[in-house]
Amino acid sequence: MKKNNKKINSWSASAFQCSSSLDTPKQKETVKTVDSNKWDQEGLQELLNLKHHTLFHEKSDYQDIHLIEATDVRLYLNHQLQFSSLDERFYHEALVHPAFTFTPKHDHVLILGGGDGLALREVLKYKDVKHVNLVDLDPVVLYAAQNIPALTELNHDSFCDSRVTIHCKDALVFLKEDQSRYDVVIIDFPDPTDKSISSLYTNELYLFLKDFLTKDGIFVCQATSPRDTPVVFWSIAKTIESAGFHTISYHTNIPSFGDWGFHIASNRTLIWNHNHVLVPHRTLPANLKKLASFRHSILQQKKFAVVNFLNSPVLQDIFAEEVSDD
């Protein structure tokens, strides 16, 4: 595998100065109330009260970024848990590999979000991948993913692969400028907890994506928890379908998060056949169709699903209501 030292588009890593927060701060750290899952806030506060090592803690223009090592390595964005090193493979393998089984070509891949490089690590296992564009809004997350040893070890230095180009910009801005077509698009946005993020899960965005897929191209997106936020989960699917896509939904269990769901979409009908993952993995079943089985109580929530539009996003309100009822 060839390696390079690519600079991030529109931002140079050398311009970022690491602060003393790379060492465990001497002052007591506290978690301020923000719009995120209260369990994540309480879990983070408990970690900060115990023996831990703050590997990285910075506030960017977009979010508070906290990488902590205790018995595992955990990344929090705005005090919301993004992954634990103990089980992040459950999420990232489920995000990437089922989608790759639905298309014969993987030459050109686009990742929207995923600035930690963990989904990228899984994509780069495919030797037929010729080029990957990774788009993430936050330069500080991208810096940490390329420079903090605990994180580079987890992502296998994925950003150094010569097949990768990093674009530090808003996903919608990138899509308006890009002229490429992709065999696989991976959407790894945060949960739609506020209006801004909810606007990334809209009919308009998915309509926009139609022009970026090759004939047999597919895209996959994380879609929150079908157990904890089932109406949000099915609303994302309904919104994708409103843009003219065919979808397949599936889920997996992630110990740190519980039940977690995804949607694969294409301009053609998708059917689980004998889909097999052809690269090394640890957490997926041999028969991927098993991931598409949902409890009746979750399937019943489909009837409450709505389409999310850019001019009137509602997913953030549904999310807040479902989480408060949990």
Summary of the structure (lengths in Angstrom):
residues: 326
radius of gyration: 19.0
end to end distance: 46.2
largest distance: 56.6
contacts: 1046
relative contact order: 0.14
helix: 35%
strand: 25%
